[in-house]
Amino acid sequence: MFRRRREPETPAEAAPPSTAPTAPATVPRPARSNAGTGGMGRRNRPSGLGARLQGIFGVGSRATEATWEEVEEALIAGDVGAETTLELVAAARQRYRRNGGSGGGESVRAALAAEIGVRLGAAGSGGFALGPAPSVILFVGVNGTGKTTTIAKLAARLRSEGRSVALAAADTFRAAAIEQLRVWGEQLGVPVIAQRAGADPGAVAFDAVAAAESRGLDAVLVDTAGRLQNKVQLMTELTKIRRVIERRLPEQPRHVLLVLDATTGQNGLAQAEVFSREAGVTGIVLTKLDGSAKGGIAVAVADRLKLPIVFAGVGEGIDDLAPFDPAAYVDWLLAA
């Protein structure tokens, strides 16, 4: 996203919290979408899975053993995952038989849709609500998932609902990440609590929570450094950030949201497993869903980890963060 990286300043002491940042010239200002905040499935291209299923079954042909095997292959190729796929197809076949077992592709698609809906429902409603002020929302994930942009999108959404919000730049490993969050803060008109690059992320989170308390804000959204799930030391740091927040405000953070890139496939499931264990993830934000030709990772995460999908990123604009709608998602995933 950045053409060049600005070298961080290194003063002896941490800079005071910043509430009126200046937009750096190297960071582009965020675009605002004209698409609105409608349902998550309306602007996305079809995943391709539905078209493949239609090709497998045709219009009126009856499902056979061979075609069910092809369904399994299609689901695995669509990033649903092998284990989830086998269970899903077995359950869909039973439902198909209970419904007469004589329909063609539409009957099979209906059985699959129903079983996917069951698994998404079992993971939770995916509802998102703030608690007593200030509610702390901690964002975690690997590099490149769109975490910082997702924070800005949620901040814009909360602001549109009349909520007061602060952003915490606890990704102190990259000066560019702090600058990016400051640009978003200026664009949205919300305070950004930041220190110098290299500062203790826990200290930034602590300062942000304290500032939100003193200012009577409704929510503070905490950015953290992107990290690979196999880096034990960095993962442990997330636990420290959580403890710092909890010491300042018991029963916080209200939400720990893992930002997953929908295009990463089954690696997203591995990420979710580790982050859930180390950071206490409460929900998933699935980004780049509009750019995925597959998108079945949502089914795998919901089924294997019972983690609700809370939001879906459906575009690059500031308004392109939609509450996850299981019915709309299934329609999109299986659309021909």
C-alpha positions as CSV (number, residue, x, y, z in Angstrom):
1,M,0.0,0.0,0.0
2,F,2.9,2.3,0.7
3,R,5.3,3.4,-2.0
4,R,8.1,4.0,0.5
5,R,8.6,3.6,4.2
6,R,9.3,6.6,6.4
7,E,12.1,6.0,8.9
8,P,10.7,6.2,12.5
9,E,11.8,9.0,14.8
10,T,13.5,7.8,17.9
11,P,13.1,10.3,20.8
12,A,14.3,9.2,24.2
13,E,10.8,9.2,25.7
14,A,7.4,8.1,24.2
15,A,5.5,10.9,22.5
16,P,2.3,12.1,24.2
17,P,-1.0,10.7,22.9
18,S,-1.8,12.2,19.6
19,T,-5.3,13.5,19.0
20,A,-4.7,15.8,16.0
21,P,-2.4,14.0,13.6
22,T,-1.1,15.4,10.4
23,A,-1.6,13.3,7.3
24,P,1.8,12.2,6.0
25,A,2.3,12.7,2.3
26,T,3.4,9.1,1.7
27,V,0.1,7.6,2.9
28,P,-2.9,7.8,0.5
29,R,-6.1,9.2,2.0
30,P,-8.8,6.5,2.3
31,A,-11.5,6.4,-0.3
32,R,-15.1,6.5,0.5
33,S,-17.3,4.0,-1.2
34,N,-20.5,5.0,-3.1
35,A,-21.9,1.5,-2.7
36,G,-23.5,2.0,0.7
37,T,-23.6,-0.5,3.6
38,G,-26.1,-2.9,2.2
39,G,-26.1,-6.7,2.5
40,M,-22.8,-8.4,2.2
41,G,-23.6,-10.5,-0.8
42,R,-25.0,-7.9,-3.2
43,R,-21.8,-6.5,-4.6
44,N,-19.6,-9.6,-4.7
45,R,-19.0,-11.7,-7.8
46,P,-20.1,-15.3,-7.4
47,S,-17.6,-17.6,-5.7
48,G,-17.6,-20.0,-8.6
49,L,-18.6,-23.0,-6.5
50,G,-22.3,-22.8,-7.5
51,A,-21.4,-22.7,-11.2
52,R,-19.3,-25.8,-10.7
53,L,-22.1,-27.6,-8.9
54,Q,-24.5,-26.7,-11.7
55,G,-22.0,-28.2,-14.1
56,I,-21.8,-31.4,-12.1
57,F,-25.5,-32.0,-11.7
58,G,-27.0,-30.4,-14.8
59,V,-30.6,-29.3,-14.6
60,G,-32.7,-32.3,-13.9
61,S,-30.3,-35.2,-13.4
62,R,-30.4,-37.2,-10.2
63,A,-27.5,-37.2,-7.8
64,T,-25.3,-40.4,-7.9
65,E,-22.4,-41.7,-5.9
66,A,-20.0,-40.3,-8.5
67,T,-21.6,-36.9,-8.5
68,W,-21.5,-36.6,-4.7
69,E,-17.8,-37.3,-5.0
70,E,-17.5,-34.5,-7.5
71,V,-19.4,-32.3,-5.0
72,E,-16.7,-33.1,-2.4
73,E,-14.0,-32.1,-4.8
74,A,-15.7,-28.9,-5.6
75,L,-16.1,-28.0,-1.9
76,I,-12.5,-28.8,-1.1
77,A,-11.4,-26.7,-4.1
78,G,-13.6,-23.9,-2.7
79,D,-11.6,-23.8,0.6
80,V,-14.2,-25.5,2.7
81,G,-11.6,-28.0,3.9
82,A,-11.4,-31.7,3.7
83,E,-12.7,-32.6,7.1
84,T,-15.6,-30.1,7.1
85,T,-16.4,-31.2,3.5
86,L,-16.7,-34.9,4.3
87,E,-19.1,-34.1,7.2
88,L,-21.0,-31.5,5.2
89,V,-21.6,-33.8,2.2
90,A,-22.6,-36.7,4.4
91,A,-25.2,-34.5,6.2
92,A,-26.4,-33.0,2.9
93,R,-26.8,-36.5,1.4
94,Q,-29.0,-37.5,4.3
95,R,-31.1,-34.4,4.0
96,Y,-31.3,-35.0,0.2
97,R,-32.6,-38.6,0.8
98,R,-35.1,-37.4,3.4
99,N,-36.5,-35.0,0.8
100,G,-37.1,-37.8,-1.6
101,G,-33.6,-38.2,-3.2
102,S,-34.9,-37.7,-6.7
103,G,-34.2,-34.0,-7.4
104,G,-31.5,-32.6,-9.6
105,G,-28.9,-29.9,-9.0
106,E,-31.3,-27.5,-7.3
107,S,-32.3,-30.1,-4.7
108,V,-28.7,-30.9,-3.9
109,R,-27.8,-27.2,-3.7
110,A,-30.7,-26.7,-1.3
111,A,-29.5,-29.5,0.9
112,L,-26.0,-28.1,0.9
113,A,-27.2,-24.6,1.7
114,A,-29.2,-25.9,4.6
115,E,-26.3,-27.8,6.1
116,I,-23.9,-24.9,5.6
117,G,-26.5,-22.7,7.4
118,V,-26.6,-25.2,10.3
119,R,-22.8,-25.0,10.7
120,L,-22.7,-21.2,10.5
121,G,-25.6,-21.0,13.0
122,A,-23.8,-23.4,15.4
123,A,-20.9,-21.0,15.6
124,G,-23.0,-18.2,16.9
125,S,-25.1,-15.4,15.6
126,G,-22.1,-13.2,14.8
127,G,-23.9,-10.2,16.4
128,F,-21.7,-7.3,17.4
129,A,-22.6,-5.0,20.3
130,L,-20.8,-2.6,22.5
131,G,-21.0,-3.0,26.3
132,P,-20.5,-0.5,29.1
133,A,-18.3,2.4,28.0
134,P,-15.6,2.2,27.1
135,S,-15.8,-1.0,25.2
136,V,-12.4,-2.2,24.0
137,I,-12.1,-4.1,20.7
138,L,-8.8,-5.7,20.1
139,F,-7.8,-6.6,16.5
140,V,-5.3,-9.4,15.7
141,G,-4.1,-11.1,12.6
142,V,-1.2,-11.8,10.3
143,N,0.4,-9.2,8.0
144,G,-1.5,-8.2,4.9
145,T,-5.1,-9.2,5.9
146,G,-6.3,-5.6,5.9
147,K,-6.5,-5.3,9.7
148,T,-5.8,-1.5,10.0
149,T,-8.2,-0.7,7.3
150,T,-10.8,-2.9,8.9
151,I,-10.4,-0.9,12.1
152,A,-11.0,2.3,10.3
153,K,-14.1,0.8,8.6
154,L,-15.5,-0.3,11.9
155,A,-14.7,3.1,13.4
156,A,-16.6,4.8,10.6
157,R,-19.6,2.5,11.1
158,L,-19.7,3.2,14.9
159,R,-19.4,6.9,14.2
160,S,-22.4,6.7,11.8
161,E,-24.3,5.2,14.7
162,G,-23.5,8.1,16.9
163,R,-20.8,6.4,18.9
164,S,-17.7,8.1,20.1
165,V,-14.5,6.2,19.3
166,A,-10.7,6.3,19.7
167,L,-8.1,4.4,17.8
168,A,-5.0,2.9,19.5
169,A,-1.8,2.5,17.4
170,A,-0.4,-0.5,19.2
171,D,1.3,-1.8,16.1
172,T,4.6,-0.1,17.1
173,F,6.8,-2.3,15.0
174,R,6.1,-0.3,11.8
175,A,6.2,3.5,11.7
176,A,4.0,3.3,8.6
177,A,1.3,1.5,10.5
178,I,1.2,4.3,13.0
179,E,1.0,6.9,10.2
180,Q,-1.7,4.9,8.4
181,L,-3.9,4.9,11.5
182,R,-3.3,8.6,12.0
183,V,-4.5,9.3,8.5
184,W,-7.6,7.3,9.2
185,G,-8.1,9.2,12.4
186,E,-7.9,12.5,10.6
187,Q,-10.2,11.4,7.9
188,L,-12.8,10.1,10.4
189,G,-12.4,12.8,13.0
190,V,-11.5,10.5,15.8
191,P,-8.6,10.7,18.2
192,V,-5.6,8.4,17.7
193,I,-3.5,7.4,20.7
194,A,0.0,6.7,19.6
195,Q,3.6,6.6,20.8
196,R,6.9,6.4,18.9
197,A,7.8,3.5,16.7
198,G,9.3,0.7,18.8
199,A,7.3,1.6,22.0
200,D,5.8,-1.0,24.2
201,P,2.4,-2.1,22.5
202,G,1.0,-2.8,26.0
203,A,1.7,0.7,27.1
204,V,0.0,2.1,24.1
205,A,-3.1,0.0,24.8
206,F,-3.1,1.1,28.4
207,D,-2.8,4.8,27.5
208,A,-5.7,4.4,25.0
209,V,-8.0,2.8,27.5
210,A,-7.2,5.4,30.0
211,A,-7.8,8.2,27.5
212,A,-11.1,6.6,26.5
213,E,-12.2,6.4,30.1
214,S,-11.2,10.0,30.9
215,R,-13.0,11.3,27.8
216,G,-16.1,9.2,28.3
217,L,-15.8,7.5,24.9
218,D,-18.0,4.6,23.9
219,A,-15.2,2.4,22.3
220,V,-11.5,2.2,21.7
221,L,-10.3,0.1,18.8
222,V,-6.8,-1.3,19.3
223,D,-4.6,-2.1,16.4
224,T,-1.8,-4.7,16.9
225,A,1.2,-5.7,14.8
226,G,0.6,-8.3,12.2
227,R,2.4,-11.5,13.1
228,L,2.7,-15.1,11.8
229,Q,0.9,-17.6,14.0
230,N,4.0,-19.7,14.3
231,K,6.0,-16.9,16.0
232,V,5.7,-17.9,19.7
233,Q,7.2,-14.7,21.1
234,L,5.0,-12.4,19.1
235,M,1.9,-14.5,19.9
236,T,2.8,-14.3,23.6
237,E,2.9,-10.5,23.3
238,L,-0.8,-10.5,22.4
239,T,-1.5,-12.2,25.7
240,K,0.4,-9.5,27.5
241,I,-1.6,-6.8,25.7
242,R,-4.8,-8.5,26.8
243,R,-3.6,-8.6,30.4
244,V,-2.7,-4.9,30.4
245,I,-6.2,-4.0,29.2
246,E,-7.8,-6.3,31.7
247,R,-5.8,-4.7,34.6
248,R,-7.1,-1.3,33.6
249,L,-10.6,-2.4,32.8
250,P,-11.8,-5.8,34.2
251,E,-13.9,-7.9,31.7
252,Q,-12.3,-6.1,28.8
253,P,-11.6,-6.4,25.9
254,R,-15.2,-6.7,24.9
255,H,-14.3,-8.2,21.6
256,V,-11.1,-9.8,20.2
257,L,-11.5,-9.9,16.4
258,L,-9.3,-11.9,14.2
259,V,-9.0,-10.4,10.7
260,L,-8.7,-13.2,8.1
261,D,-8.1,-12.7,4.4
262,A,-10.7,-14.8,2.5
263,T,-8.2,-15.4,-0.3
264,T,-5.7,-17.3,2.0
265,G,-7.6,-20.6,1.9
266,Q,-7.0,-23.2,4.5
267,N,-4.1,-21.3,6.0
268,G,-6.8,-19.1,7.4
269,L,-8.0,-22.0,9.5
270,A,-4.5,-22.6,10.9
271,Q,-4.3,-18.9,11.8
272,A,-7.7,-19.0,13.5
273,E,-6.7,-22.0,15.6
274,V,-3.5,-20.4,17.0
275,F,-4.9,-16.9,17.4
276,S,-8.0,-18.3,19.2
277,R,-5.8,-20.2,21.6
278,E,-3.3,-17.4,22.3
279,A,-5.4,-14.3,22.1
280,G,-8.9,-15.5,23.1
281,V,-10.5,-14.6,19.8
282,T,-14.3,-14.0,20.1
283,G,-15.1,-13.4,16.4
284,I,-13.8,-13.3,12.9
285,V,-13.7,-10.4,10.3
286,L,-13.4,-11.9,6.9
287,T,-11.8,-9.5,4.5
288,K,-11.3,-9.4,0.7
289,L,-14.4,-11.5,0.3
290,D,-15.2,-9.5,-2.9
291,G,-11.8,-10.6,-4.3
292,S,-12.0,-14.3,-3.5
293,A,-12.8,-16.9,-6.1
294,K,-13.5,-19.4,-3.4
295,G,-14.5,-18.1,0.0
296,G,-15.4,-21.4,1.7
297,I,-13.0,-20.7,4.6
298,A,-15.9,-19.1,6.5
299,V,-17.6,-22.5,6.6
300,A,-14.4,-24.3,7.8
301,V,-13.8,-21.7,10.6
302,A,-17.4,-21.8,11.8
303,D,-17.5,-25.6,11.7
304,R,-14.1,-26.5,13.2
305,L,-13.6,-23.7,15.7
306,K,-17.2,-22.5,16.4
307,L,-16.1,-18.9,16.0
308,P,-18.7,-16.6,14.6
309,I,-18.1,-14.5,11.5
310,V,-18.9,-11.0,12.7
311,F,-18.2,-8.8,9.7
312,A,-17.2,-9.2,6.1
313,G,-15.1,-6.9,4.0
314,V,-16.8,-6.5,0.6
315,G,-14.8,-3.7,-1.0
316,E,-12.1,-1.1,-0.6
317,G,-14.3,1.8,0.4
318,I,-14.7,3.1,4.0
319,D,-18.3,1.9,4.0
320,D,-17.5,-1.6,2.7
321,L,-17.7,-3.5,6.0
322,A,-21.0,-5.3,6.4
323,P,-22.4,-7.4,9.3
324,F,-21.9,-11.0,8.3
325,D,-25.2,-12.4,7.0
326,P,-25.2,-16.2,6.9
327,A,-28.1,-16.4,4.4
328,A,-26.5,-13.9,2.0
329,Y,-23.2,-15.6,2.4
330,V,-24.6,-19.0,1.5
331,D,-26.5,-17.5,-1.5
332,W,-23.2,-16.0,-2.7
333,L,-21.1,-19.1,-2.1
334,L,-23.5,-21.4,-4.0
335,A,-24.6,-18.9,-6.7
336,A,-24.3,-20.2,-10.2
